[in-house]
Amino acid sequence: MYCPECGYKIEDKDALFCPECGTKVDEEMVQAEPRSHSQSLYGIILTNVSLLAQKFKVSESDVHTCLEHFIQEKEKFGVHYQLVDVSCYAYRKKNILGFPKKLCLKGQASVWTCMDVLMDIHNEEVKEEKPLSRYLFIIGGDDIIPMPCVRHFANDCPDATIDTDILYTYPYGEKALAMLEEGTLFEWNPLFVVGRLPIEKDTSMEDWCGYLERVLKNSGGIPAKGAYAQCDPNWKSVSATVADGLIENDWLRNLDGHLPSDYYFRRLILSPRIDAGSVEQVFRPDASLYYYNLHGSDVLEERAYFGRTTSKLSDFPVLYPEHMSTCTSPNIVVCEACYGARFIGLDKWHSMLLASIYSETLLYVGASRIAWGAEDPHFMTGYEVLMPQCADVVAHTFMDMLMQGYSSGEAMLLARMNLLEMEYTPHALASVVEFNLFGDPSLGMEVPLKATLDMSAYKMVRKGYVMKVLGAVEEKSYASPLQQVRQIVDGNIRQIHYEISRYLYRFYGIEPRTSCKVCKLEFLDGREELNFAYKISSEEVRPTEYVVRATGEGKVKSVIVTK
């Protein structure tokens, strides 16, 4: 039974009152409307019906019929979506002659047109004192509703740009892009929580309608039946910290005594000891949540997630898209891998995201570019660098908020804001922007619902910074520490570089080397911070980059590494 007021699942069928909120329950009534929202929620489905119909080779009326059915059924769960079709949209605002402006597109709308439409709806709701639409469910890939591509924040990263939907959270027009790239956009109020259903090369009408039907079956909450977690052994302790909610709530299977320690750690599967050839022996196709802290790649044919040996001599494919296609239960995927959510221009064979979401996955969180996170020290444990960083914070907060009863869209907003509250650096900003939510943002887990967020509470105080590149040098072959200690800018930088080299060798086994770039961050509150970037590569393993954050006095604050 489910409480009609708060949606709490009542295990005792003879209960007369909800143990969560005290509401009197009626068995016949609560069985009919499981986990209904105690208050109505509002949202927008943003798509281009004309382009969808062309892609699926069906009529526009067929697309409208499917969407109208979805909208009507979602209302039974207290979520009121309105369809916004950018191929045929009548503005609420009037032109200078007093007539409504109309948008009639035969092709793709621009990002700015989509934002203008969203602001038109929002302003009208404010003006008419109507309930504000908070959920924005984008249906379509980049060729249907554009996915903004913004300049990267970290100048030590090989990626020059980031694909992101975060601008739709702050749809303030072209000025929003400039503010995002300056790092000041988060001073504004977020208007929407956003999720996207990607539609790409081999997505069929059946795939699309099948996803929407699965959403309807689980709009009362995705069943919490257990989880599966898999990570690189080089950051197993960090991963266990990220997944502590899954471990403490007994969501992960207990395989103690069944797997050796180099295959298994605190209920997390370690790869590559468990690789693509053996993962089926431990993989859980019936899990409700999958957490992956592995490696990824932007190379087309490297479509798997990878694990790496602790010696870093080689890496191996450990999970392919086909594995996610075998899932049998509605689920959520949270992935920290580099390019873990790549999909633009791909198909289900080459994209883990597409393979998952058109099988049983309903919600997917992943990065569009290189992801950064913490790595375990190899020679000491319990040190401060075991604290989650960047991607780790996003993944941990998102999963924690889901288990606390927030919708996925709200959980994603909280994950982003939590990271920015912890640190306001180029790599943190890049992590906030590159991690996107895919799927219906109104969906959540089958746990007691939280009250909805006050969106205005997530307007950030200004924490901007100015970045100055202090040095950029060619990486040279390994040499002695004395040879590696060289002047980058001045004596202070040279001494800090020397101390960091000792630190990396002591805790991570990384031999002294020159840094490839040194940046100085000057914060608005007067703080200063130095970022030293080091590249490690060999013929046997893909390049890895470490970034060490240090105070102006040389104290190491944290170490992050590419996924």
KACOR-V163764 format. One record per residue. N is the residue number from 1. RES is the residue in one letter. PHI is phi in degrees with one decimal (* if undefined). Layout:
# KACOR-V163764
n:N res:RES phi:PHI
n:N res:RES phi:PHI
This chain:
# KACOR-V163764
n:1 res:M phi:*
n:2 res:Y phi:-129.7
n:3 res:C phi:-69.3
n:4 res:P phi:-71.8
n:5 res:E phi:-92.6
n:6 res:C phi:-108.6
n:7 res:G phi:81.7
n:8 res:Y phi:-64.3
n:9 res:K phi:-78.8
n:10 res:I phi:-99.1
n:11 res:E phi:-71.9
n:12 res:D phi:-78.4
n:13 res:K phi:-68.1
n:14 res:D phi:-94.8
n:15 res:A phi:-65.3
n:16 res:L phi:-99.7
n:17 res:F phi:-134.1
n:18 res:C phi:-71.7
n:19 res:P phi:-69.5
n:20 res:E phi:-87.1
n:21 res:C phi:-122.1
n:22 res:G phi:85.7
n:23 res:T phi:-66.8
n:24 res:K phi:-69.3
n:25 res:V phi:-112.6
n:26 res:D phi:-122.9
n:27 res:E phi:-55.0
n:28 res:E phi:-63.6
n:29 res:M phi:-70.2
n:30 res:V phi:-73.3
n:31 res:Q phi:-67.9
n:32 res:A phi:-77.0
n:33 res:E phi:-129.1
n:34 res:P phi:-64.9
n:35 res:R phi:51.3
n:36 res:S phi:-67.8
n:37 res:H phi:-69.3
n:38 res:S phi:-75.7
n:39 res:Q phi:-137.7
n:40 res:S phi:-74.0
n:41 res:L phi:-118.0
n:42 res:Y phi:-126.7
n:43 res:G phi:-160.3
n:44 res:I phi:-125.7
n:45 res:I phi:-100.0
n:46 res:L phi:-104.6
n:47 res:T phi:-157.1
n:48 res:N phi:-124.2
n:49 res:V phi:-60.5
n:50 res:S phi:-61.0
n:51 res:L phi:-70.6
n:52 res:L phi:-61.1
n:53 res:A phi:-62.5
n:54 res:Q phi:-63.5
n:55 res:K phi:-65.4
n:56 res:F phi:-87.1
n:57 res:K phi:58.6
n:58 res:V phi:-131.8
n:59 res:S phi:-80.5
n:60 res:E phi:-63.6
n:61 res:S phi:-65.6
n:62 res:D phi:-63.9
n:63 res:V phi:-65.6
n:64 res:H phi:-59.7
n:65 res:T phi:-60.3
n:66 res:C phi:-63.8
n:67 res:L phi:-68.7
n:68 res:E phi:-64.5
n:69 res:H phi:-62.2
n:70 res:F phi:-60.7
n:71 res:I phi:-64.3
n:72 res:Q phi:-63.4
n:73 res:E phi:-71.0
n:74 res:K phi:-64.3
n:75 res:E phi:-62.0
n:76 res:K phi:-66.4
n:77 res:F phi:-107.1
n:78 res:G phi:81.4
n:79 res:V phi:-110.1
n:80 res:H phi:-106.8
n:81 res:Y phi:-92.2
n:82 res:Q phi:-114.7
n:83 res:L phi:-81.7
n:84 res:V phi:-120.2
n:85 res:D phi:-103.4
n:86 res:V phi:-72.0
n:87 res:S phi:-80.1
n:88 res:C phi:-157.4
n:89 res:Y phi:-132.0
n:90 res:A phi:-102.2
n:91 res:Y phi:-64.4
n:92 res:R phi:-72.7
n:93 res:K phi:-77.5
n:94 res:K phi:-100.8
n:95 res:N phi:-81.4
n:96 res:I phi:-67.0
n:97 res:L phi:-91.7
n:98 res:G phi:88.9
n:99 res:F phi:-100.5
n:100 res:P phi:-68.6
n:101 res:K phi:-77.3
n:102 res:K phi:-121.1
n:103 res:L phi:-114.5
n:104 res:C phi:-127.5
n:105 res:L phi:-103.6
n:106 res:K phi:-96.2
n:107 res:G phi:-123.3
n:108 res:Q phi:-76.2
n:109 res:A phi:-81.3
n:110 res:S phi:-79.4
n:111 res:V phi:-57.2
n:112 res:W phi:-70.5
n:113 res:T phi:-63.9
n:114 res:C phi:-60.6
n:115 res:M phi:-65.0
n:116 res:D phi:-61.9
n:117 res:V phi:-63.5
n:118 res:L phi:-62.7
n:119 res:M phi:-68.6
n:120 res:D phi:-61.1
n:121 res:I phi:-65.6
n:122 res:H phi:-61.6
n:123 res:N phi:-63.7
n:124 res:E phi:-66.6
n:125 res:E phi:-63.2
n:126 res:V phi:-65.5
n:127 res:K phi:-62.0
n:128 res:E phi:-87.3
n:129 res:E phi:56.6
n:130 res:K phi:-89.2
n:131 res:P phi:-58.4
n:132 res:L phi:-79.5
n:133 res:S phi:-72.7
n:134 res:R phi:-112.2
n:135 res:Y phi:-92.2
n:136 res:L phi:-121.3
n:137 res:F phi:-106.1
n:138 res:I phi:-85.5
n:139 res:I phi:-113.4
n:140 res:G phi:131.7
n:141 res:G phi:-81.6
n:142 res:D phi:-62.0
n:143 res:D phi:-83.1
n:144 res:I phi:-109.0
n:145 res:I phi:-120.4
n:146 res:P phi:-55.4
n:147 res:M phi:-99.1
n:148 res:P phi:-54.7
n:149 res:C phi:-119.0
n:150 res:V phi:-116.6
n:151 res:R phi:-66.9
n:152 res:H phi:-70.3
n:153 res:F phi:-85.5
n:154 res:A phi:-94.1
n:155 res:N phi:-81.6
n:156 res:D phi:-97.3
n:157 res:C phi:-97.9
n:158 res:P phi:-66.1
n:159 res:D phi:-75.7
n:160 res:A phi:-90.3
n:161 res:T phi:-136.2
n:162 res:I phi:-136.8
n:163 res:D phi:-81.4
n:164 res:T phi:-153.6
n:165 res:D phi:-102.5
n:166 res:I phi:-65.9
n:167 res:L phi:-65.1
n:168 res:Y phi:-74.5
n:169 res:T phi:-73.0
n:170 res:Y phi:-124.3
n:171 res:P phi:-82.7
n:172 res:Y phi:-93.3
n:173 res:G phi:84.7
n:174 res:E phi:-62.6
n:175 res:K phi:-64.9
n:176 res:A phi:-64.2
n:177 res:L phi:-64.1
n:178 res:A phi:-62.0
n:179 res:M phi:-66.8
n:180 res:L phi:-64.0
n:181 res:E phi:-68.9
n:182 res:E phi:-85.1
n:183 res:G phi:82.7
n:184 res:T phi:-110.6
n:185 res:L phi:-61.5
n:186 res:F phi:-76.4
n:187 res:E phi:-75.4
n:188 res:W phi:-92.2
n:189 res:N phi:-72.4
n:190 res:P phi:-71.3
n:191 res:L phi:-98.6
n:192 res:F phi:-136.7
n:193 res:V phi:-104.2
n:194 res:V phi:-119.6
n:195 res:G phi:-138.7
n:196 res:R phi:-126.2
n:197 res:L phi:-99.7
n:198 res:P phi:-73.5
n:199 res:I phi:-127.2
n:200 res:E phi:-127.8
n:201 res:K phi:-47.9
n:202 res:D phi:-106.0
n:203 res:T phi:-76.6
n:204 res:S phi:-101.6
n:205 res:M phi:-59.2
n:206 res:E phi:-65.5
n:207 res:D phi:-58.5
n:208 res:W phi:-64.7
n:209 res:C phi:-63.5
n:210 res:G phi:-63.2
n:211 res:Y phi:-62.7
n:212 res:L phi:-61.3
n:213 res:E phi:-66.0
n:214 res:R phi:-66.5
n:215 res:V phi:-61.9
n:216 res:L phi:-62.0
n:217 res:K phi:-67.2
n:218 res:N phi:-120.3
n:219 res:S phi:-70.6
n:220 res:G phi:-81.4
n:221 res:G phi:126.1
n:222 res:I phi:-71.1
n:223 res:P phi:-54.6
n:224 res:A phi:-94.8
n:225 res:K phi:-109.1
n:226 res:G phi:132.4
n:227 res:A phi:-139.0
n:228 res:Y phi:-135.8
n:229 res:A phi:-132.4
n:230 res:Q phi:-141.1
n:231 res:C phi:-147.7
n:232 res:D phi:-72.6
n:233 res:P phi:-65.2
n:234 res:N phi:-70.4
n:235 res:W phi:-134.9
n:236 res:K phi:-69.3
n:237 res:S phi:-69.2
n:238 res:V phi:-61.9
n:239 res:S phi:-62.4
n:240 res:A phi:-65.5
n:241 res:T phi:-67.3
n:242 res:V phi:-61.4
n:243 res:A phi:-94.3
n:244 res:D phi:-60.0
n:245 res:G phi:-64.8
n:246 res:L phi:-67.2
n:247 res:I phi:-70.6
n:248 res:E phi:-66.8
n:249 res:N phi:-90.6
n:250 res:D phi:62.2
n:251 res:W phi:-81.1
n:252 res:L phi:-94.5
n:253 res:R phi:-65.2
n:254 res:N phi:-89.7
n:255 res:L phi:-109.1
n:256 res:D phi:-55.9
n:257 res:G phi:85.2
n:258 res:H phi:-102.2
n:259 res:L phi:-128.3
n:260 res:P phi:-68.4
n:261 res:S phi:-66.2
n:262 res:D phi:-83.9
n:263 res:Y phi:-107.6
n:264 res:Y phi:-156.4
n:265 res:F phi:-149.1
n:266 res:R phi:46.3
n:267 res:R phi:75.2
n:268 res:L phi:-97.5
n:269 res:I phi:-79.8
n:270 res:L phi:-101.2
n:271 res:S phi:-127.9
n:272 res:P phi:-99.1
n:273 res:R phi:-58.0
n:274 res:I phi:-95.3
n:275 res:D phi:-115.6
n:276 res:A phi:-60.5
n:277 res:G phi:-80.5
n:278 res:S phi:-119.1
n:279 res:V phi:-63.6
n:280 res:E phi:-62.5
n:281 res:Q phi:-73.4
n:282 res:V phi:-120.0
n:283 res:F phi:-62.7
n:284 res:R phi:-108.9
n:285 res:P phi:-70.1
n:286 res:D phi:-101.0
n:287 res:A phi:-71.4
n:288 res:S phi:-94.4
n:289 res:L phi:-144.3
n:290 res:Y phi:-119.6
n:291 res:Y phi:-118.8
n:292 res:Y phi:-122.9
n:293 res:N phi:-120.9
n:294 res:L phi:-123.6
n:295 res:H phi:-101.7
n:296 res:G phi:-138.7
n:297 res:S phi:-146.9
n:298 res:D phi:-96.9
n:299 res:V phi:-74.8
n:300 res:L phi:-52.9
n:301 res:E phi:-81.6
n:302 res:E phi:-88.4
n:303 res:R phi:-90.3
n:304 res:A phi:-89.8
n:305 res:Y phi:-90.6
n:306 res:F phi:-118.3
n:307 res:G phi:-117.5
n:308 res:R phi:-132.0
n:309 res:T phi:-67.5
n:310 res:T phi:-65.3
n:311 res:S phi:-78.1
n:312 res:K phi:62.1
n:313 res:L phi:-83.7
n:314 res:S phi:-162.7
n:315 res:D phi:-135.8
n:316 res:F phi:-135.4
n:317 res:P phi:-65.9
n:318 res:V phi:-124.1
n:319 res:L phi:-154.2
n:320 res:Y phi:-106.4
n:321 res:P phi:-54.2
n:322 res:E phi:-60.9
n:323 res:H phi:-65.0
n:324 res:M phi:-71.5
n:325 res:S phi:-72.3
n:326 res:T phi:-90.6
n:327 res:C phi:-63.2
n:328 res:T phi:-114.3
n:329 res:S phi:-127.3
n:330 res:P phi:-56.2
n:331 res:N phi:-149.0
n:332 res:I phi:-124.3
n:333 res:V phi:-116.2
n:334 res:V phi:-123.5
n:335 res:C phi:-125.9
n:336 res:E phi:-98.0
n:337 res:A phi:-62.8
n:338 res:C phi:-57.7
n:339 res:Y phi:55.6
n:340 res:G phi:-66.5
n:341 res:A phi:-122.8
n:342 res:R phi:-70.5
n:343 res:F phi:-154.6
n:344 res:I phi:-64.6
n:345 res:G phi:78.7
n:346 res:L phi:-107.7
n:347 res:D phi:-127.0
n:348 res:K phi:-66.3
n:349 res:W phi:-73.0
n:350 res:H phi:-109.0
n:351 res:S phi:-125.6
n:352 res:M phi:-63.7
n:353 res:L phi:-61.2
n:354 res:L phi:-66.1
n:355 res:A phi:-61.5
n:356 res:S phi:-73.6
n:357 res:I phi:-74.2
n:358 res:Y phi:-104.3
n:359 res:S phi:-113.8
n:360 res:E phi:-122.9
n:361 res:T phi:-72.1
n:362 res:L phi:-105.7
n:363 res:L phi:-136.1
n:364 res:Y phi:-142.3
n:365 res:V phi:-117.5
n:366 res:G phi:-162.6
n:367 res:A phi:-99.0
n:368 res:S phi:-90.6
n:369 res:R phi:-137.6
n:370 res:I phi:-61.2
n:371 res:A phi:-102.0
n:372 res:W phi:-123.5
n:373 res:G phi:-161.5
n:374 res:A phi:-83.4
n:375 res:E phi:-125.5
n:376 res:D phi:-67.3
n:377 res:P phi:-61.1
n:378 res:H phi:-83.7
n:379 res:F phi:-121.1
n:380 res:M phi:-149.2
n:381 res:T phi:-124.0
n:382 res:G phi:81.6
n:383 res:Y phi:-81.0
n:384 res:E phi:-61.7
n:385 res:V phi:-70.8
n:386 res:L phi:-72.3
n:387 res:M phi:-66.6
n:388 res:P phi:-58.1
n:389 res:Q phi:-133.1
n:390 res:C phi:47.1
n:391 res:A phi:-59.0
n:392 res:D phi:-61.1
n:393 res:V phi:-66.9
n:394 res:V phi:-60.3
n:395 res:A phi:-63.9
n:396 res:H phi:-62.4
n:397 res:T phi:-64.9
n:398 res:F phi:-59.2
n:399 res:M phi:-65.2
n:400 res:D phi:-64.2
n:401 res:M phi:-68.1
n:402 res:L phi:-60.8
n:403 res:M phi:-70.2
n:404 res:Q phi:-87.3
n:405 res:G phi:106.9
n:406 res:Y phi:-81.5
n:407 res:S phi:-67.8
n:408 res:S phi:-63.5
n:409 res:G phi:-64.2
n:410 res:E phi:-67.1
n:411 res:A phi:-61.8
n:412 res:M phi:-68.5
n:413 res:L phi:-62.1
n:414 res:L phi:-63.9
n:415 res:A phi:-62.7
n:416 res:R phi:-64.4
n:417 res:M phi:-66.7
n:418 res:N phi:-62.9
n:419 res:L phi:-64.5
n:420 res:L phi:-68.7
n:421 res:E phi:-68.9
n:422 res:M phi:-75.4
n:423 res:E phi:-155.3
n:424 res:Y phi:-121.7
n:425 res:T phi:-122.3
n:426 res:P phi:-56.4
n:427 res:H phi:-73.2
n:428 res:A phi:-67.3
n:429 res:L phi:-62.7
n:430 res:A phi:-61.5
n:431 res:S phi:-67.3
n:432 res:V phi:-60.6
n:433 res:V phi:-83.1
n:434 res:E phi:-79.9
n:435 res:F phi:-85.7
n:436 res:N phi:-121.3
n:437 res:L phi:-101.1
n:438 res:F phi:-117.4
n:439 res:G phi:119.9
n:440 res:D phi:-68.6
n:441 res:P phi:-69.4
n:442 res:S phi:-83.1
n:443 res:L phi:-74.1
n:444 res:G phi:-147.5
n:445 res:M phi:-86.3
n:446 res:E phi:-82.2
n:447 res:V phi:-135.9
n:448 res:P phi:-54.7
n:449 res:L phi:-73.7
n:450 res:K phi:-84.5
n:451 res:A phi:-64.3
n:452 res:T phi:-69.4
n:453 res:L phi:-70.9
n:454 res:D phi:-86.5
n:455 res:M phi:-60.6
n:456 res:S phi:-66.0
n:457 res:A phi:-73.5
n:458 res:Y phi:-106.6
n:459 res:K phi:-85.2
n:460 res:M phi:-86.9
n:461 res:V phi:-73.4
n:462 res:R phi:-70.2
n:463 res:K phi:-131.1
n:464 res:G phi:-59.2
n:465 res:Y phi:-144.5
n:466 res:V phi:-115.8
n:467 res:M phi:-102.8
n:468 res:K phi:-123.9
n:469 res:V phi:-81.1
n:470 res:L phi:-92.7
n:471 res:G phi:-166.4
n:472 res:A phi:-146.0
n:473 res:V phi:-128.2
n:474 res:E phi:-69.7
n:475 res:E phi:-73.6
n:476 res:K phi:-114.1
n:477 res:S phi:-67.3
n:478 res:Y phi:-58.6
n:479 res:A phi:-148.3
n:480 res:S phi:-71.6
n:481 res:P phi:-55.8
n:482 res:L phi:-64.6
n:483 res:Q phi:-70.3
n:484 res:Q phi:-78.4
n:485 res:V phi:-76.7
n:486 res:R phi:-133.8
n:487 res:Q phi:-73.7
n:488 res:I phi:-94.8
n:489 res:V phi:-128.3
n:490 res:D phi:-148.6
n:491 res:G phi:-62.3
n:492 res:N phi:-65.2
n:493 res:I phi:-61.8
n:494 res:R phi:-61.3
n:495 res:Q phi:-68.5
n:496 res:I phi:-62.6
n:497 res:H phi:-59.7
n:498 res:Y phi:-64.3
n:499 res:E phi:-66.0
n:500 res:I phi:-66.1
n:501 res:S phi:-60.1
n:502 res:R phi:-64.5
n:503 res:Y phi:-61.6
n:504 res:L phi:-63.9
n:505 res:Y phi:-71.1
n:506 res:R phi:-69.1
n:507 res:F phi:-97.7
n:508 res:Y phi:-121.8
n:509 res:G phi:71.2
n:510 res:I phi:-92.6
n:511 res:E phi:-67.1
n:512 res:P phi:-55.8
n:513 res:R phi:-157.9
n:514 res:T phi:-75.3
n:515 res:S phi:-81.2
n:516 res:C phi:-85.2
n:517 res:K phi:-163.7
n:518 res:V phi:-128.2
n:519 res:C phi:-122.8
n:520 res:K phi:-114.5
n:521 res:L phi:-104.3
n:522 res:E phi:-111.3
n:523 res:F phi:-85.6
n:524 res:L phi:-65.3
n:525 res:D phi:-87.3
n:526 res:G phi:97.9
n:527 res:R phi:-67.0
n:528 res:E phi:-128.3
n:529 res:E phi:-145.0
n:530 res:L phi:-112.2
n:531 res:N phi:-117.0
n:532 res:F phi:-107.8
n:533 res:A phi:-106.5
n:534 res:Y phi:-128.7
n:535 res:K phi:-103.1
n:536 res:I phi:-126.7
n:537 res:S phi:-149.3
n:538 res:S phi:-152.6
n:539 res:E phi:-70.3
n:540 res:E phi:-99.7
n:541 res:V phi:-144.6
n:542 res:R phi:-65.2
n:543 res:P phi:-57.6
n:544 res:T phi:-122.8
n:545 res:E phi:-121.9
n:546 res:Y phi:-105.6
n:547 res:V phi:-123.0
n:548 res:V phi:-105.0
n:549 res:R phi:-94.0
n:550 res:A phi:-135.1
n:551 res:T phi:-72.8
n:552 res:G phi:-61.9
n:553 res:E phi:-89.5
n:554 res:G phi:101.7
n:555 res:K phi:-77.6
n:556 res:V phi:-70.9
n:557 res:K phi:-95.4
n:558 res:S phi:-165.7
n:559 res:V phi:-128.1
n:560 res:I phi:-120.7
n:561 res:V phi:-138.6
n:562 res:T phi:-68.0
n:563 res:K phi:-87.1
